[in-house]
């Protein structure tokens, strides 16, 4: 995966484009909500932590570790959150989707699912992946339910997997979607985002 190339993905609901330092002001409108960051590895619910979050995401892209996107609601043109590719393994044809957060008023609207549609389509298509992984804190029931609703398979829990906020070592629940499942998911869970023609 070429981390220096601009990747722009779009469907009927959302547009994903590379996250940039200049997105800080637009993100402030949706990020300053402590509940959004409750189970994340870092925080972004005030100016200092959000600036650090954006800077770290952009630096990780420059280092080839993570490809962060801004999620834009096409109806309003507003940036509503962010998501990323990471843990890229071209040898194993595997990639992870994560670091995803969406402003509270845009949750349960289908916009996160629309963003996942774009990321999965690109991963299984242009990136020739055989497997896409997603992970979340085991305490984050809302995230776990969302992954199941989009057709991902829960594979298990990695105990004491990563350090998280407050000096806690979190248990991480791993989900995946594999390439043979993608055709069926495109016609069911993600059908509304598929281009007809």
N, C-alpha and C positions, 0 to 999 in steps of 0.2 A: 504494500500500500504506500502510495506516495503522499507523505504528510505535507509536502510543500505545495501540492496542487490544490486549488480551490475546488471543493466539492459542494455543489448546490443541487439539492433534491427538492422536488415539488409534487404535490398531488392536489386534489380539490380542496383540501382543508388547510394544509400547512406548507410552509417553505422552510427548508433547513439550509443554512449557509454557515460558513466558518464563523465561530465566535471571535470577536475582536475586542481589544481594550476599550475602544470607543463605544461599546454596547453597555458600559457601566450605567450611564444615566437612564437608559431605557429599562434596564433590569431592575433598577431601584423601585420602580412602580409595582413590581410583582414579588420581589425577593424579601422584603422586610416583614417577614412573618415567621416567628420562631418555630411554629408548628411544622413548617415546610422542611426544616433542617433537623428535626428531632432525631431521626435515625441515620443521618448522613455522616460521612467520615469527617467532614469539615462543616463550617457554618458560612452563611452569607446573608444573615438577617440584620446587618447594620452596615454602614458605609465602609468601615475598615475591613470587616471580614469579607464583604462582597468584592471589594477592590482586590483583596488578596486571592479570592477564589478565581476571579476572571484572569488575573495575572498568572496564577499557577496553571490554569487551563491552557492559556496561550503559550506559556513556556513549555508545557508538556508536549504541545503540538510541535513546537520548534525542535524539541529533543526526540521526536518520533515515538513518543510514549502513548499519546492520546490524541484523538481528533475531536475537539469540542465543537458543537454546533449551537447556534442560536435557533430557537424554535419560534417561528413567526406565524401568527394567526392570519391567514390570507384575507379573511373577512374584514378585519380591523386594521391590518398592517402592523399590529403591535407585537413586540417581542414578549413572549409569555413564559419563557424559561430556557432551559438548556439541556442537552443530552450529548453523549460522546460515544465514539468507538474507542476501545482500548484492548489491551492484551492481544494484539494482532500476532497470529502465527501463520505466516504464509505456508510454511512447510507442512503444518497440520491442517491447513485450510480451515482455520478457526478464528473467530473474533468475538469480543464481548461488547455488549451495549450496556451502558450504565451512566453514572453521574447524572441521572435524569431527575429534573425537578420542574414542576409547572406551577405557576401561581394559583392560589386557592380558587379564585373565581373561574379558572379555566379547567379545573379538575372535573372529571365525570362529564365532559362535554364531547368526548371522542377525539380531542386534539392530540392527546398523548398517544392514543392508538394510531392516529394518522401518521404521527412522527415515527412510531415503531414500524409501520407499514413501509415507509420510505427506507429506513435503515435496513430492515430485513430484505427488501427487494434489491437494494444495492449490494448487500453482503452476498446474497445467493446468486445474483446476476453478475454485475461488473467485477466483484471481488472474488468470485468463484469459490465461496466458502461452502463447506459441507456441514458446518456446525456453528450456531450462534449461541453464546452463553449470556445469561443475565443473572445477577446476584443481588441479594438484599439482606439487610439485617433481619435476623429471625424474629425480632420483636415488631417488625413493620408489617402488620397484617394487611393494611391498605395496599401496599406495594405487592405483596404476595398474591392477593386476590386479583389485582390488575394483570399480573403475569399469567395467572391461570385463565382469566377471561380471554386473553389474547391467544390462547392455545399453546403456551409454553408448558413443558413438562417439568414438574418438580423432581429433581434427581436426588436430593439429600442435603444434609447440613454439615458444614465444615465447622467443627467445634473450636472455640477460641481462635478464630481464623485471623482477625485483623484488629489492631488497636483503633478505637473510635473515640468520640468526644468523652471527656471526663475521665480519661485514663482507663476506660472499660475495654476489655477484649471482647469483641462481639462474635457471636455465632453467625455464620453466613449461610443462607439458603441459596442453593444453585438451581437454576432453571435452564432449559435449553430448547431450541428449535433446531431440527436437523433438516437437511435439504429435501429428503423424500416427503416430509410433512408439509413443505411450503406450498405446493400446488393446491392441496386441499384447503389450507388456511387462507390462501388468496381468494378462494371461491366461497368461503364461509365468513370467518371473523373479519377479514379485510376487504370483503366484496365491494363495499361502497366506495373504496378508494381506487379500485382497478379501472383503468381506462378502457372504455368500450369503443369499438370502431372497426 
